[in-house]
């Protein structure tokens, strides 16, 4: 059985707590929101490098692909942290916003 979204969010929170303690980072409302923006920007930068619209910095395509994948993980992790910090039940929001379209039409 695979990990649930809650399991993943809990692991991400543990890593974030370790990172914040080691680097003396105060995580307030703005920090969670701004980190989302930062990680989105880093993901886009790697996407642009893969699509030939950014400098490769001497890296091979597989290295850039790995960097892109890592940035996608960072963005997802930060989204989970943002949701946790703000009391957002992301699973309920997905059900309400997205998955309702999977319901059979009446």
C-alpha positions as CSV (number, residue, x, y, z in Angstrom):
1,X,0.0,0.0,0.0
2,X,1.4,3.4,-1.0
3,X,1.7,6.5,1.2
4,X,-1.2,8.7,1.5
5,X,-1.1,12.5,0.9
6,X,-1.3,12.9,4.7
7,X,1.7,10.6,5.2
8,X,3.7,12.6,2.7
9,X,2.7,15.9,4.2
10,X,3.8,14.6,7.6
11,X,7.2,13.6,6.3
12,X,7.6,16.9,4.5
13,X,6.7,18.8,7.7
14,X,9.4,16.8,9.6
15,X,12.1,17.7,7.1
16,X,11.0,21.3,7.1
17,X,11.2,21.5,10.9
18,X,14.8,20.1,10.7
19,X,15.7,22.5,7.9
20,X,14.3,25.5,9.8
21,X,16.0,24.5,13.1
22,X,19.4,24.0,11.4
23,X,19.2,27.2,9.5
24,X,17.5,29.4,12.1
25,X,14.6,30.2,9.8
26,X,11.5,31.8,11.2
27,X,8.6,30.4,9.2
28,X,5.7,32.8,9.2
29,X,2.7,33.3,6.9
30,X,4.7,35.2,4.4
31,X,7.5,32.6,4.4
32,X,5.2,29.8,3.4
33,X,3.6,31.9,0.6
34,X,6.9,33.3,-0.7
35,X,8.6,29.9,-0.7
36,X,5.8,28.7,-3.0
37,X,6.7,31.4,-5.5
38,X,10.4,30.7,-5.2
39,X,10.0,27.0,-5.9
40,X,7.6,27.7,-8.8
41,X,10.2,30.0,-10.3
42,X,12.9,27.3,-9.9
43,X,10.7,24.7,-11.6
44,X,10.1,27.1,-14.5
45,X,13.8,27.8,-14.8
46,X,14.5,24.1,-15.2
47,X,11.7,23.7,-17.6
48,X,13.1,26.5,-19.8
49,X,16.6,24.9,-19.7
50,X,15.0,21.6,-20.9
51,X,13.2,23.3,-23.7
52,X,16.3,25.1,-25.0
53,X,15.2,28.5,-23.7
54,X,17.6,28.7,-20.8
55,X,21.4,28.3,-20.2
56,X,22.4,24.7,-19.7
57,X,25.4,25.7,-17.5
58,X,27.3,22.8,-19.0
59,X,24.9,20.2,-17.7
60,X,23.7,17.2,-19.6
61,X,20.0,16.8,-20.4
62,X,19.6,14.0,-17.8
63,X,21.1,16.3,-15.2
64,X,18.7,19.1,-16.1
65,X,15.8,16.6,-16.1
66,X,16.7,15.5,-12.6
67,X,17.0,19.1,-11.5
68,X,13.5,19.8,-13.0
69,X,12.1,16.7,-11.2
70,X,13.7,17.9,-7.9
71,X,12.1,21.3,-8.3
72,X,8.7,19.8,-8.9
73,X,9.2,17.9,-5.6
74,X,10.2,21.1,-3.9
75,X,7.1,22.9,-5.2
76,X,4.7,20.0,-4.1
77,X,6.4,19.9,-0.7
78,X,6.0,23.6,-0.2
79,X,2.4,23.5,-1.3
80,X,1.7,20.8,1.3
81,X,3.5,22.9,4.0
82,X,1.5,26.0,2.9
83,X,-1.8,24.0,3.2
84,X,-0.8,22.5,6.6
85,X,0.2,26.0,7.9
86,X,-3.0,27.6,6.8
87,X,-5.4,24.8,7.8
88,X,-6.3,23.9,4.2
89,X,-7.7,20.4,3.8
90,X,-6.2,19.9,0.3
91,X,-7.9,16.5,-0.2
92,X,-11.3,18.1,0.5
93,X,-10.5,21.0,-1.8
94,X,-9.5,18.6,-4.6
95,X,-12.8,16.7,-4.1
96,X,-14.8,19.9,-4.2
97,X,-12.9,21.7,-7.0
98,X,-11.6,18.9,-9.3
99,X,-13.0,15.5,-8.6
100,X,-16.7,16.6,-8.7
101,X,-16.4,16.4,-12.5
102,X,-15.8,12.6,-12.1
103,X,-19.3,12.2,-10.5
104,X,-21.8,10.7,-12.9
105,X,-24.1,13.3,-14.4
106,X,-27.6,13.2,-12.9
